[in-house]
Amino acid sequence: MIRIVIADQTKFVCDIMRVVLSQQEDIYVIGGASDAEQLHFLIPQCDVALVGYNFVGENTAALIQELSSKYEDVRLIIVGVPEEFLQIIQFIESGVMGYILKNEVAKDLICKVRATMNGQALVSDEVAAFMMQHINYLANDPSASLSHRKKEQIALLTSRQREVLKLICKGLTNQEIGAHLYIQCGTVKNHVHHILKKIGVSSRREAASIYQMYHHDNGADAPNNHHLPAAQLALSSKNGARRMNKKFIPQVERPYVIDSRNTGHRLQGQQRYENSN
């Protein structure tokens, strides 16, 4: 059973979609939302959320991005989109899994709901062609390419967020990550939320996949002090840290070597070591 929430400013539109969808045996409409507050209340209970194109005016794309990050298991479909390719791309980048054009009919709505639930995306030939052109443009513009952007986004992660993301890559749950890092499960959830937002994805699986593909190239795992000049590195010791303002000679014991040729039996091992450094 596909559980659906309908979000649209116009209650009449919500009622029409509810009637159409409720006639399907595999679909159950949980309710309708006429504002963002109602949608936030209902969305945790559904599998698919149908969000009107002008649900919150110009902020609809931003709301979609927020919802896709916060409710990663919910599939979002934008409804009533004009056939303007840049608009469609904008919503796809925000996190929708499907779209319904203004000129599509009830049959299209039902087919796309089922396809989205099955992890598929139904797009027109024209939109598919435009998406290919868009991807080709990004691939040929280094500053705008996906790999470049993802590397920059991964670089924004804190060391703790990278630790959490590495454990996500290993398949650990939030509870297991918390136990591994000795932090609360709620803290892990906050880290995951910020990770998804920084990388610009809507699910843990996407974040793990992107991290595994791109983090080696930008040195995200390298300690931060590798980027500092040697003279600025702090060396820890039992008595504290000191800076490398001069050449550091490790304070390690060297074996004593007796020079039998010298009547003074000088100990030359330590002297040779220090002279060589």
C-alpha positions in Angstrom: 0.0 0.0 0.0 1.4 3.4 -1.1 0.6 6.0 1.6 0.3 9.5 0.1 0.1 13.1 1.4 -1.2 15.8 -0.9 0.1 19.4 -0.4 -1.5 22.2 -2.3 -2.6 25.7 -1.5 -6.0 25.1 -3.1 -8.1 22.6 -1.1 -10.2 21.9 -4.2 -7.1 20.6 -6.0 -6.3 18.4 -3.0 -9.8 17.0 -3.0 -9.7 16.2 -6.7 -6.4 14.3 -6.4 -7.7 12.6 -3.3 -10.7 11.3 -5.1 -8.6 10.1 -8.1 -6.0 8.3 -6.0 -8.4 6.8 -3.5 -10.0 4.7 -6.3 -6.7 2.8 -6.6 -6.5 -0.4 -4.5 -2.8 0.0 -3.8 -2.9 3.7 -2.8 -4.1 5.2 0.5 -4.3 9.0 0.9 -3.4 9.9 4.5 -4.5 13.6 4.2 -4.0 16.9 2.6 -1.9 19.9 3.6 -2.6 23.5 2.7 0.5 25.0 4.3 4.1 24.0 5.2 3.2 23.4 8.9 0.5 20.9 8.1 2.9 19.2 5.6 5.6 18.8 8.2 3.1 17.2 10.5 1.8 14.7 7.9 4.8 13.8 5.9 6.5 11.4 8.4 3.5 9.1 7.9 3.7 8.8 4.1 5.7 7.1 1.4 5.0 9.7 -1.3 4.3 13.4 -1.0 2.6 15.3 -3.8 3.6 18.9 -3.5 2.0 21.7 -5.6 4.3 23.8 -7.8 3.3 27.0 -6.0 2.7 25.5 -2.6 4.8 28.1 -0.9 5.3 30.4 -3.8 8.9 31.1 -4.8 10.2 29.2 -1.8 8.8 25.8 -3.0 12.1 24.6 -4.2 13.8 25.5 -0.9 11.0 23.7 1.0 11.6 20.6 -1.3 15.3 20.6 -0.4 14.5 20.9 3.3 12.0 18.0 3.2 14.3 15.8 1.1 17.1 16.2 3.6 14.9 15.8 6.7 12.7 12.9 5.5 15.0 10.9 3.3 12.7 7.9 3.1 9.8 10.0 1.6 9.6 10.3 -2.2 8.7 13.8 -3.3 6.8 14.6 -6.5 6.2 18.2 -7.7 2.8 18.7 -9.2 1.6 21.2 -11.8 5.1 22.2 -13.2 5.1 24.2 -16.4 7.0 22.5 -19.2 10.1 24.7 -18.7 13.2 22.6 -18.6 15.2 24.9 -16.2 12.3 24.8 -13.7 12.2 21.0 -13.8 16.0 20.7 -13.4 15.8 23.1 -10.4 13.3 20.9 -8.7 15.2 17.7 -9.5 18.3 19.3 -8.0 16.3 20.2 -4.9 15.4 16.6 -4.4 12.2 15.6 -6.1 12.0 12.0 -7.4 9.3 12.9 -10.0 7.2 15.6 -11.5 3.7 16.1 -13.0 3.4 18.7 -15.8 0.4 21.1 -15.9 -0.9 19.5 -19.0 -0.7 15.8 -17.8 -3.8 13.9 -16.7 -4.9 11.7 -13.8 -3.6 8.6 -15.5 -0.1 10.1 -15.7 -0.3 11.0 -12.0 -1.1 7.5 -11.0 1.6 6.0 -13.2 4.3 8.4 -11.9 3.3 7.7 -8.3 3.8 4.0 -8.8 7.0 4.5 -10.8 8.5 6.7 -8.1 7.6 4.2 -5.4 9.5 1.6 -7.4 12.6 3.8 -7.7 11.9 4.8 -11.3 11.5 8.2 -12.9 9.2 8.8 -15.9 10.3 11.8 -18.0 9.4 13.0 -21.4 11.8 12.6 -24.4 12.2 16.4 -24.4 13.1 16.6 -20.7 15.5 13.7 -21.1 17.2 15.4 -24.0 17.6 18.6 -22.1 18.9 16.8 -19.0 21.6 15.1 -21.2 22.6 18.6 -22.6 22.7 19.9 -19.1 24.9 17.0 -17.9 27.2 17.5 -20.9 27.6 21.2 -20.2 28.5 20.4 -16.6 31.0 17.8 -17.7 32.8 20.3 -20.0 32.9 23.1 -17.5 35.4 22.1 -14.7 34.1 24.8 -12.3 30.5 23.6 -12.8 31.1 19.9 -13.1 29.5 17.5 -10.7 32.9 16.0 -9.5 34.2 19.5 -8.9 31.2 20.6 -6.9 31.1 17.3 -4.9 34.7 17.6 -4.0 34.2 21.1 -2.7 31.1 20.0 -0.8 33.0 17.1 0.9 35.8 19.5 1.8 33.2 21.5 3.9 32.6 18.5 6.2 34.1 18.7 9.6 36.4 15.9 10.9 33.5 14.5 13.0 31.1 14.6 10.1 33.7 12.6 8.0 34.0 10.1 10.8 30.2 9.6 10.8 30.1 9.4 7.0 32.8 6.7 6.9 30.7 4.6 9.3 27.7 5.2 7.1 29.7 3.8 4.2 30.3 0.7 6.3 26.5 0.3 6.7 26.3 1.2 10.4 23.0 2.5 11.8 22.8 5.8 13.8 22.7 3.8 17.0 25.8 1.8 16.0 27.6 5.0 15.0 26.8 6.6 18.3 28.1 3.6 20.2 31.3 3.5 18.1 32.0 7.2 18.5 30.7 7.4 22.1 28.1 10.1 21.3 24.3 10.2 21.6 22.1 8.8 18.8 20.4 12.3 18.5 23.8 13.8 18.0 24.5 11.3 15.2 21.1 12.3 13.6 22.2 15.9 13.6 25.5 15.1 12.0 23.7 13.1 9.3 21.3 15.9 8.6 24.2 18.4 8.2 26.2 15.9 6.0 23.3 15.4 3.6 22.7 19.2 3.5 26.4 20.0 2.8 26.8 17.3 0.1 23.4 18.2 -1.4 21.8 14.8 -1.4 18.6 13.4 0.1 19.7 10.0 1.5 22.5 8.2 3.4 23.1 5.9 0.5 23.7 8.8 -1.9 26.0 10.5 0.6 28.0 7.3 1.1 28.3 6.7 -2.7 29.5 10.2 -3.4 32.0 10.2 -0.5 33.5 6.9 -1.8 33.8 8.2 -5.3 35.3 11.7 -4.6 36.9 12.0 -1.2 40.2 10.4 -2.2 40.9 13.0 -4.9 40.5 16.0 -2.7 42.3 14.7 0.3 39.4 15.1 2.6 40.8 12.4 5.0 44.2 14.0 5.3 44.9 15.6 8.6 44.5 19.4 8.5 48.1 20.0 9.7 49.4 18.5 6.4 48.5 21.8 4.8 50.7 23.8 7.2 54.3 24.7 6.8 56.7 22.5 8.8 57.7 25.5 10.9 54.1 25.8 12.1 53.5 22.2 13.2 53.1 21.6 16.9 54.9 18.6 18.3 53.2 17.0 21.3 55.2 15.7 24.2 54.6 14.8 27.8 55.6 18.3 28.8 53.2 19.9 26.2 53.7 21.1 22.7 56.5 23.1 21.1 56.9 24.6 17.7 59.5 23.7 15.1 61.4 27.0 15.1 64.7 25.0 14.8 65.7 21.6 13.7 64.3 19.1 16.1 66.5 16.3 17.4 64.4 13.4 18.8 65.2 12.7 22.4 65.8 9.0 22.0 68.4 6.9 23.7 71.2 5.6 21.5 73.4 2.6 22.2 76.8 3.3 23.8 79.7 2.4 21.5 83.1 1.9 23.2 85.9 3.1 21.0 88.7 0.7 22.1 91.2 2.6 20.0 90.9 5.7 22.2 92.5 5.4 25.5 89.8 7.7 26.9 87.1 5.2 25.9 84.9 8.0 24.6 81.2 7.2 24.0 80.9 8.0 20.3 77.4 6.6 19.5 75.5 9.6 20.7 78.0 12.0 19.3 77.9 10.5 15.8 74.1 10.6 15.9 74.0 14.2 16.9 76.6 15.3 14.4 74.7 13.6 11.6 71.6 15.6 12.4 
